[in-house]
Amino acid sequence: MRRCHAAVCDTLCGMPDSLITTWHLVRSARKAAGLSQLQLASRAGTSQPAIARYEAGLVSPDLDTLARLLHACGHRLVVDSVPFDPIDLRQLQDSISMSPARRSARNRRVTALAATAALARREGRVRPLRAGG
């Protein structure tokens, strides 16, 4: 899964980019910089109530404002465009069609599998795949 290109989210929370929101970017960058909302507002040339609204998700800053806020925290915004993958849409539709209990059970299985793979990787038990099999 691709990760958010903003180093602050990749480093601090590791959230998948599909879950990253502007309020999360602003809040994570501000906290990583050790700034209060008032200090960020002063550095970015805006007001503390505006920062509070962004972080509460009540309003979303435009890209220029978001870039300015992140820059004031010592980060830069990188925006990327990637081709649409219809498999993602199919997987989403499959998930939506499942009952909550079935989705939860599948998520538990996937989480357990990921934990097992991570442990095997840490312990050096992972072998490279051979070509053709």
C-alpha positions as CSV (number, residue, x, y, z in Angstrom):
1,M,0.0,0.0,0.0
2,R,1.3,3.4,-0.9
3,R,1.9,5.8,2.0
4,C,1.3,9.5,2.3
5,H,4.1,11.5,0.7
6,A,4.1,14.0,3.4
7,A,7.1,12.9,5.5
8,V,5.3,13.9,8.7
9,C,2.5,11.4,8.3
10,D,4.7,8.7,7.0
11,T,7.0,9.1,9.9
12,L,4.6,9.9,12.7
13,C,1.6,7.7,12.0
14,G,2.1,5.5,8.9
15,M,-1.4,6.0,7.8
16,P,-2.3,4.9,4.3
17,D,-2.6,7.9,2.0
18,S,-6.2,7.1,1.3
19,L,-7.0,7.9,5.0
20,I,-4.9,11.1,5.2
21,T,-7.0,14.2,5.7
22,T,-6.0,17.8,5.6
23,W,-6.8,18.2,9.3
24,H,-4.6,15.3,10.1
25,L,-1.7,16.7,8.0
26,V,-1.9,20.1,9.7
27,R,-2.2,18.7,13.3
28,S,0.5,16.1,12.8
29,A,2.9,18.7,11.3
30,R,2.2,21.2,14.0
31,K,2.7,18.7,16.8
32,A,5.9,17.4,15.2
33,A,7.2,20.9,15.1
34,G,6.3,21.5,18.7
35,L,4.1,24.4,17.9
36,S,0.8,25.6,19.5
37,Q,-2.0,26.6,17.2
38,L,-1.3,30.2,18.0
39,Q,2.4,29.8,17.1
40,L,1.5,28.1,13.8
41,A,-1.0,30.8,13.0
42,S,1.6,33.5,13.6
43,R,4.2,31.8,11.4
44,A,1.7,31.1,8.6
45,G,0.0,34.5,8.6
46,T,-3.4,33.4,9.7
47,S,-5.4,33.2,12.9
48,Q,-5.5,30.6,15.7
49,P,-9.3,30.1,15.1
50,A,-8.6,29.3,11.5
51,I,-6.0,26.6,12.5
52,A,-8.5,25.2,15.0
53,R,-11.2,25.0,12.2
54,Y,-8.7,23.2,9.9
55,E,-7.7,20.7,12.7
56,A,-11.3,20.1,13.7
57,G,-12.1,19.2,10.1
58,L,-14.8,21.9,9.9
59,V,-13.2,23.5,6.9
60,S,-10.4,22.4,4.5
61,P,-7.6,24.7,3.4
62,D,-6.9,25.0,-0.3
63,L,-3.6,23.6,-1.5
64,D,-1.8,26.9,-1.3
65,T,-2.8,27.4,2.3
66,L,-2.1,23.8,3.2
67,A,1.4,24.1,1.7
68,R,1.9,27.4,3.6
69,L,0.8,25.8,6.9
70,L,3.1,22.8,6.4
71,H,6.0,25.0,5.4
72,A,5.5,27.0,8.7
73,C,6.0,23.6,10.5
74,G,9.1,22.8,8.6
75,H,7.5,20.4,6.1
76,R,6.6,20.6,2.4
77,L,3.5,19.4,0.7
78,V,4.0,17.0,-2.2
79,V,1.0,16.2,-4.3
80,D,1.0,13.2,-6.6
81,S,-1.3,11.8,-9.2
82,V,-1.4,8.0,-9.9
83,P,-3.4,6.0,-12.4
84,F,-6.7,4.7,-11.1
85,D,-6.6,1.0,-10.2
86,P,-10.0,-0.6,-10.8
87,I,-9.1,-3.5,-8.5
88,D,-9.2,-1.0,-5.6
89,L,-12.8,-0.1,-6.5
90,R,-13.7,-3.8,-6.8
91,Q,-12.2,-4.6,-3.4
92,L,-14.1,-1.6,-1.9
93,Q,-17.4,-2.8,-3.4
94,D,-16.7,-6.4,-2.1
95,S,-16.1,-5.0,1.4
96,I,-19.2,-2.9,1.3
97,S,-21.3,-5.9,0.4
98,M,-20.1,-7.9,3.4
99,S,-21.8,-7.8,6.7
100,P,-20.0,-6.0,9.5
101,A,-19.2,-9.3,11.3
102,R,-17.7,-10.8,8.1
103,R,-15.7,-7.6,7.4
104,S,-14.4,-7.7,11.0
105,A,-13.4,-11.4,10.8
106,R,-11.6,-10.7,7.5
107,N,-9.8,-7.7,9.0
108,R,-8.7,-9.8,12.0
109,R,-7.3,-12.5,9.6
110,V,-5.4,-10.0,7.5
111,T,-4.0,-8.3,10.6
112,A,-2.9,-11.6,12.0
113,L,-1.2,-12.5,8.7
114,A,0.5,-9.1,8.5
115,A,1.8,-9.6,12.1
116,T,3.1,-13.0,11.3
117,A,4.8,-11.7,8.2
118,A,6.4,-8.8,10.1
119,L,7.7,-11.2,12.8
120,A,9.2,-13.6,10.1
121,R,10.9,-10.6,8.5
122,R,12.3,-9.4,11.8
123,E,13.6,-12.9,12.6
124,G,15.1,-13.3,9.1
125,R,12.8,-16.2,8.2
126,V,11.7,-14.7,4.9
127,R,13.3,-16.1,1.7
128,P,13.3,-14.3,-1.6
129,L,10.8,-15.6,-4.1
130,R,12.3,-17.6,-7.0
131,A,11.5,-16.7,-10.5
132,G,8.7,-18.9,-11.9
133,G,7.4,-20.2,-8.6
